[in-house]
Amino acid sequence: KVYVEDFSRAVKMEPKLPQAASMALILGETYFEKEQYKESIAWYQKLKNQYDPHQKSIADFKTGWSWLLLKEEKNAQFYFLRVANQTP
Protein backbone atom coordinates (compact mmCIF):
# COMPACT_ATOMS: atom_id res chain seq x y z
CA LYS A 1 0.00 0.00 0.00
CA VAL A 2 2.81 2.39 0.86
CA TYR A 3 4.62 1.99 -2.46
CA VAL A 4 1.32 2.44 -4.33
CA GLU A 5 0.82 5.78 -2.63
CA ASP A 6 4.46 6.79 -3.11
CA PHE A 7 4.59 5.76 -6.77
CA SER A 8 1.26 7.39 -7.50
CA ARG A 9 2.31 10.65 -5.88
CA ALA A 10 5.69 10.62 -7.67
CA VAL A 11 4.17 9.98 -11.10
CA LYS A 12 1.57 12.69 -10.62
CA MET A 13 4.11 15.22 -9.33
CA GLU A 14 6.92 14.48 -11.81
CA PRO A 15 5.65 12.52 -14.83
CA LYS A 16 8.91 13.27 -16.70
CA LEU A 17 11.08 11.38 -14.22
CA PRO A 18 13.06 8.63 -15.97
CA GLN A 19 11.47 6.07 -13.63
CA ALA A 20 7.91 7.37 -14.03
CA ALA A 21 7.00 5.02 -16.88
CA SER A 22 8.18 1.98 -14.92
CA MET A 23 6.28 3.15 -11.87
CA ALA A 24 3.11 3.60 -13.93
CA LEU A 25 3.44 0.02 -15.23
CA ILE A 26 3.96 -1.29 -11.69
CA LEU A 27 0.85 0.58 -10.56
CA GLY A 28 -1.09 -0.88 -13.50
CA GLU A 29 0.05 -4.37 -12.51
CA THR A 30 -0.85 -3.76 -8.87
CA TYR A 31 -4.40 -2.70 -9.72
CA PHE A 32 -4.72 -5.57 -12.22
CA GLU A 33 -3.79 -8.08 -9.52
CA LYS A 34 -6.39 -6.50 -7.22
CA GLU A 35 -8.96 -6.94 -10.04
CA GLN A 36 -9.46 -3.17 -10.22
CA TYR A 37 -9.35 -3.17 -13.99
CA LYS A 38 -10.45 0.40 -14.70
CA GLU A 39 -7.69 1.69 -12.44
CA SER A 40 -5.19 -0.65 -14.08
CA ILE A 41 -6.15 0.64 -17.53
CA ALA A 42 -5.71 4.23 -16.38
CA TRP A 43 -2.20 3.49 -15.10
CA TYR A 44 -1.15 1.36 -18.07
CA GLN A 45 -2.11 4.18 -20.44
CA LYS A 46 -1.10 7.17 -18.30
CA LEU A 47 2.45 7.59 -19.64
CA LYS A 48 2.13 5.65 -22.89
CA ASN A 49 4.17 8.24 -24.79
CA GLN A 50 7.15 7.66 -22.48
CA TYR A 51 7.28 3.86 -22.72
CA ASP A 52 10.02 2.07 -24.54
CA PRO A 53 8.72 -0.50 -27.09
CA HIS A 54 8.77 -3.37 -24.59
CA GLN A 55 6.88 -1.36 -21.95
CA LYS A 56 4.37 -0.27 -24.60
CA SER A 57 3.72 -3.90 -25.55
CA ILE A 58 3.18 -4.86 -21.93
CA ALA A 59 0.88 -1.90 -21.28
CA ASP A 60 -1.22 -2.58 -24.37
CA PHE A 61 -1.42 -6.33 -23.72
CA LYS A 62 -2.49 -5.87 -20.10
CA THR A 63 -4.91 -3.10 -21.11
CA GLY A 64 -6.48 -5.56 -23.54
CA TRP A 65 -6.82 -8.15 -20.79
CA SER A 66 -8.32 -5.57 -18.45
CA TRP A 67 -10.94 -4.65 -21.04
CA LEU A 68 -11.66 -8.31 -21.72
CA LEU A 69 -12.18 -9.00 -18.02
CA LEU A 70 -14.55 -6.01 -17.93
CA LYS A 71 -16.45 -7.74 -20.77
CA GLU A 72 -15.64 -4.93 -23.22
CA GLU A 73 -14.59 -7.12 -26.13
CA LYS A 74 -14.29 -4.32 -28.73
CA ASN A 75 -11.88 -2.36 -26.55
CA ALA A 76 -9.94 -5.53 -25.76
CA GLN A 77 -9.65 -6.37 -29.43
CA PHE A 78 -8.30 -2.89 -30.20
CA TYR A 79 -5.43 -3.29 -27.72
CA PHE A 80 -4.67 -6.89 -28.65
CA LEU A 81 -4.42 -5.86 -32.31
CA ARG A 82 -2.09 -3.01 -31.36
CA VAL A 83 0.23 -5.53 -29.73
CA ALA A 84 0.01 -7.88 -32.70
CA ASN A 85 0.84 -5.05 -35.12
CA GLN A 86 3.78 -3.62 -33.20
CA THR A 87 7.14 -3.84 -34.86
CA PRO A 88 9.40 -6.39 -33.16
N, C-alpha and C positions, 0 to 999 in steps of 0.2 A: 504494500500500500504506500509506503514511504517513497519508494523509487517512482511509482506512478505519479505521485504528486510532484516530486522533484523534476522528473522528466517533462511532465506536462507544463509546469511553470517555466522551465528553461526553454522549451520549444516556443512557447507563446511569447516570452520576453525577447529571445534572440533567435529567430528562425534561421538566421544566416550562419549560425555556428557550424563549424565543420561536422560536428557530431549530431546536429539536429535531425538530419534525415534518418540516421540509425536509431535515434531515440524515438522518432515517430513510428518507425517500423516495430520497435519493441513494444510501444504502447498499443499499436494495432494488434500485435500478437497477444498481448495481455488481455485486451478486451475480447478478442476472438475466443481465447481459452475460457473466459468467463461467460461465453455465449451471449455477449452484448454486441451483436453484430452491427448495429447501426453506428455505435461508437467505434468499432474496429474499422469500419469503412471510412469514417471521418478521419481517423488517424492514418490509415494506409494512404489516403489520397491527399492529406494535408500538405505535404512537401514534395509532391510528385515531380516537380520541376528540378529538384535538387538531387534526386536519386541517380546513382550510377545505373547502368543497364541491368545488372543483377538485382539490385534493390527494386527497380521498376518492375521486373518480372515477378518478384515475390509479392510486391504490393498489389499488382493487378490480379495475380492468381488467387491470393487470399481475399481480395475484394470480390472476385467472382464467386468464391465459396461462400462468403458472407451473404451475398445476394441470393444464392441458391438456397441456403439455409433459412432465409427469410421468405422463401417461396416466390421470389421475383426472378423468374427464369429468363426473361428478356434482358434484364440488367446483368445477370450472371453470364449469359451468352456473350454479351458485348465485351466483358472483361476477359473471358476465356479466349475469345477470338483475338483480342489484343495481344495476349501472351503468345498464342500460336503464330501470329504474324510478326512478332518481333524478330529483328535480325540477330542471329547468334553472336 
